[in-house]
Amino acid sequence: MGEPDLNTKKKRVIGLKQTLRAIQQNKTCVVYLANDVDEHILRRIKMASHGKDVKIVITRVGRKELGQICRIDVSAAVVALVQE
């Protein structure tokens, strides 16, 4: 149902603050955004990723479903896979 990479054993961070921190520390390789993400969140991710090797993917699922895919009890607008 969701993005296959989110179910792997790669380390991931969930949420805007943790994702922005990972991007700033050059640890993020892929950022997944829910398809109903707020425009200001999308802008912040794009600004933080500018000039960095970060792939941004807008998923086909909403925030609630993205949270379920990540096996958390709340919705998630932003999920990032990070390098170890």
C-alpha positions in Angstrom: 0.0 0.0 0.0 2.8 2.4 0.8 6.3 3.2 -0.3 8.4 0.1 -0.1 11.4 1.9 1.3 9.6 2.8 4.5 9.1 -0.8 5.5 12.8 -1.7 5.3 15.3 -1.8 8.1 16.9 1.5 7.1 17.0 4.1 9.8 14.2 6.7 9.5 13.1 9.8 11.2 9.5 10.9 11.4 8.3 14.5 11.7 9.3 17.9 10.4 11.8 18.9 13.2 13.7 15.6 13.1 13.8 15.6 9.3 15.1 19.2 9.1 17.8 18.3 11.6 18.8 15.3 9.6 18.9 17.4 6.4 21.1 20.0 8.1 23.5 17.3 9.3 23.7 15.8 5.8 22.3 12.5 6.9 19.1 12.5 4.9 18.9 10.7 1.5 15.2 10.5 0.8 12.3 12.6 2.2 8.8 11.3 1.8 5.9 13.7 2.1 2.2 12.9 2.5 0.1 14.0 -0.5 -1.9 16.3 1.8 1.1 18.0 3.4 0.7 21.7 4.2 2.3 24.0 1.8 4.5 25.7 4.4 6.0 22.3 5.4 6.8 21.5 1.7 8.5 24.9 1.4 10.6 24.4 4.5 11.7 20.9 3.3 12.6 22.3 -0.1 14.5 25.3 1.3 16.5 23.0 3.7 17.3 20.5 0.9 18.4 23.2 -1.6 21.9 22.4 -2.8 22.0 19.1 -1.0 21.8 15.5 -2.3 18.3 14.9 -1.0 15.5 13.3 -3.0 12.0 14.6 -2.2 9.1 12.2 -2.9 5.4 13.1 -2.5 3.6 9.9 -1.8 0.2 8.7 -2.9 -1.0 8.5 0.7 -2.2 11.1 3.2 -0.8 11.9 6.6 -2.9 9.3 8.4 -1.9 6.5 6.1 1.8 7.6 6.2 1.7 7.3 9.9 0.2 3.8 9.7 2.9 2.7 7.2 5.5 3.9 9.7 3.7 1.9 12.4 3.0 4.9 14.6 -0.3 5.8 16.3 -0.5 9.4 14.9 -0.4 10.9 11.4 2.9 11.8 9.8 3.4 14.5 7.2 7.1 13.9 6.7 9.3 10.8 6.9 13.0 10.7 6.0 15.3 7.8 5.4 18.8 8.6 6.8 22.2 7.2 6.3 23.9 5.6 9.3 
